[in-house]
Amino acid sequence: MHPEPARTPAWSPSRNAIGLWTVEGVLGTLVLAALVVGASVVLPLPTWVTVLLAVLVVVEGVVAIGVRPRLRHRVHRWEVTADAVYTLTGWLSRTWTLVPVSRIQTVDVTRGAVQQLFGLASVAVLTASSQGTVRIPHLDAEVAARVADDLARRAELVRDEAT
């Protein structure tokens, strides 16, 4: 992890990531609601506790479905320059990562099942450092393929120049 950047990386994840994060929020809220309903059926909870839990599930749902996806899209950033890969992630705790092209070992593109439904993919940049893997999540699949190909070529050129 590096200090806060002098400038914010140029690119956000794909706009389709908002849909993916919204679906994740809906699923998470449904699971939470099922747990609260199950607890209120199985356990002898006072009415006020059941009502409080229901209100908390609704609040969580509003945040997870209506707020968090758009906020994440605004604050997650990435950029690839001639010399490095930059990522800025997190919406409560911010993480700024810089990976010099010369440290790149491999570049992978991954497409989870839900990502595929939204036409998305993530780029994983594996490095020779203790930081390990840096991910650029939820890019359009075509963009992810181009970014990965470009990074792999640049890393190979840097290795060739060093020998």
Buried (B, 14 or more C-beta within 10 A) or exposed (E): EEEEBEEEBEBBBBEBBBBBBBBBBEEBBEEBBEEBBEEBEEEEBEEEEBEEBBEEBEEBBEBBBEEBBEBBBEBBBBBBEEEBBBBBBEEEEEEBBBBEBBBBEEBBBEBEEEBEEBBBBBBBBBBEEEBEEBBBBBBBBEBBBBBBEEBBEBBEEBEEEEE
